[in-house]
């Protein structure tokens, strides 16, 4: 879901844990032009 705030579209707050156990927040990438999130399914 994106939030429209006038001329800017703001993504909601988001955080996840990467494959190495580090906490990653979407806000860590503020001021970057592009951010790509990939959600892989686990293999079992």
C-alpha positions, 0 to 999 in steps of 0.5 A: 500500500502506498500513501499519497501525500500531495506530490510525493508517494510514501511507502509504509514503514517496513522491516524484515530480517535478511538471510544473515539475521540482520534487521533491515528497515525500508527507512535505511534506504531513504534518499535512494532512487530505487529499492527492490525487495525479493521474498524467496520461498524456503526450500524444504 
